[in-house]
């Protein structure tokens, strides 16, 4: 991620955590190449997963990045309306270059991740800011374990079915994401009552294009509850 901007290994790790019930969702957005600039994305925090971790590479650079880790979006039992965090540079410890355009100089063995306090950055001046703004807040959150899902067949080609069972009613959606967390296909959006539902998928994106073979993530949301599964298009 820090050297080349490739987030696939990180997304695989987070995707596994989501599938294992250890994380809420993958937070992702498109990159921007003009500085200064800004971008935004939306995600859902829950009482089970109230902490946000977001990273981004500094480009071009040898192995520099910035981000926040384990940022608590709560103030007691309430959601914080807005948090602005200053972004400071870090060295990933995998390349020994000292300027933005240094040639590849692999660090072997890799060093520890460490803050960069000097050149080429200006001490005391952050690279930018990251702002977390509360858009909506649920007045009641259903108990954990009210949403279950499975995808069958898996692996599949050319079609599969996303089945989910919920014990609560509410608005929801079923989406397919790539391993970077980018939404590829919205299979369903609407209101459901408690029950079991099946949503077919033909392996295509929202534009009707057949997706290449590989791994994808299917995310089901009903109210504040989420479930995610990794699927393989063979």
N, C-alpha and C positions, 0 to 999 in steps of 0.2 A: 504494500500500500504506500509506504513512505517513499520508496525509490522509484517505482514505475507507475503508481496509480492503480495497480491491479488489486481489486478488492475481493476477488473470488475466494482466496483462502480464508479471509476474515469473515466473509459472508457464510461460507460453509460452517465455520465454527459457531457463528451466531445462530445460523439456521438449525444446527444440531441442538443448541441450547433451547431454542424455541420449541422444537419437536419434543425435547425431553422435559418440557415444563420448567426450565430454568431461566427463561427470558420471555418477554412479551412479544416482541416483533423486531424485525430488521428496520432500522431507520435509514433511509437512503434518499438521495436526490441527484439530479444531473450535476455535472461539473460546469464551472464557468472559467473562461480563459482570459477574461479582461479584468485588469485590476486598476483602480478599485472597482468592486462589483458586489453583488449580493444575490442570494437565492433563498428559497424557503421550501419547506416540506411539512407535512402533517403526520402525526403519529398519536397513538393512544397510550396514556399511562394509567395504570390501575393500582388499587391498593396492594395487589400481589407483586406488581412490578413498577414501583414509583421512581426508580433511578434511571437517569439517562446517561449513556456513554456515546459520544460522537467524535469521530476523528476524520481528518482530511490531510492529504499530502500538501506540501508547499512545493509548487512547481514553477519553473524547473528547479531541481535541487538534487544533491547527492542522495540524502536519505532523511530529509527533514519533514516534520509534520506538526500539526497542532490539533487540539481537541479538548474535550472535557471527559472525565471519567467518574462514574457513579454520582452524578449530580442529583441531589434529592429535590424533587419537584413539590414537596409537601412542606407545609408549616403546621406541625402537629397533625391533626386529622384533615386539614383543609388543603386544597391545591393552591399553590402560589400563583397569583395573577400574572406576574411577569418577572423573569430573571434575566439579567444581562451579564454575561461572563466575558472577561477579557481573554483573548487567545494569545498564548505565548509559544515560542518555537521550541521544539524538541528534536534531538538527534536520535535516530533509531538504532545507531550503533552498528550498521551494516556496511557503511561506505565512509572512506576517510577524506572525501573531498571537502574543501573549505570554502568554495565559492559556489554561486548558483549554477555556473556552467562548467564546473570541474568535470574532467573525464572520469570514467568509471574506475574507482579505486576500492575494490572490495576489502572490507575489514575482516581479517581472519586471525583468531576466532572473533566472532561478533562480540561487540562490547555492550554494556548495559544501556538502556534508554536513559537519556539525561537531558535536562534543560540546557538550552544554548543561551549563555549570558552575554556574549560579545559578538565580534565580527562573524558574519557580515550584517548582523542586526544591531539596531540602536538600543543600548541598555535602557530599560525603563519604558520603552515604547512598545505596546502590544501590536501584534500583526493585524488585529481586527477584533470584532466582538461577535458573540453568538447569543442571540436572544430567544428565550423560550417564553411564549405567550399562551396563556390559557384561552382556548376558543370556546369550549363548552365544558360543562361539568355535570355529571350524572348525579341526580338527587338520591338515587338508591342503586346500590351495586349488588347483583345477585351473588349468592354464595358460590365459592369455587366448586368446580366439578359438575356444573350443570350443562356443559356442552361437550359432546363427544363426536368424533368424526373418523371416517376411514375412506380410502380411495381404492377402488377395485375395478378392473385388475390393475396391478402395479408391480412390475413395469407394464406398459401398455403400448399398443399401436394398432389401429389408429384412434380408438376411442376408449374413454374410461368414465367412471361415474364417481362423483363426490357425494358421499352419504354423511349426513350429520343428524344427530338427535339432540334436542334441547328441551329442558324442563321449564323454560321461561318463555315469555312472549317479548317481542321487541323488534326494532328495525335491525336489519343485518345485511350482510353481503358475503359473496364468495368470490375470491379473486385468485388468479394465478400470477406468480411473480417469478422473475429470474433469480439467480442466486445472489445478485447484487441488491435485491429488494425492490427492483423496478416492476411496477404493475404492467402485465402483458395482456391480460384478459379479465374482464369483469363478467363472470358467469351468471351472477344473479345479484339483485339488490331489491329490497322491499321489506315488508313486515311479515313476521311469522308468529303463530301461536305455538305453544308447546307441542312437540311431536317429532316425527322422523321425516326427513326430506332427502330427495335424491336430485342431483344436478349433473347432467352429462357434460362432457367436454370432448371436443373433436381434435384437440391438439393445435388449434389455431389461435392467433392473437385477435385483438379487437378490430383489426383491419382485414381479417379473413385470411391472413397469410399463415401457411403451415409452418410451425416452429421446427427448428432442427432437433435432432435427437440429443438428449442430454437430461440433466437433472433440473427440476423446477420445484417451487414451493407453492402449495395451495393453502390459502388462509381463509378460514371461516370465522365470521364475527356475528354474534347475536347480542344486542345490547352491549354490555361491557365485557362479555365473555369472548374469548378467542381460542381457536385451535388451529394448529399448523401441521402440515405433513409434507414430507419430501416425496416427490414422485419422479419416475423415470420414463421419459418418452423414448422407446427403443427404436 
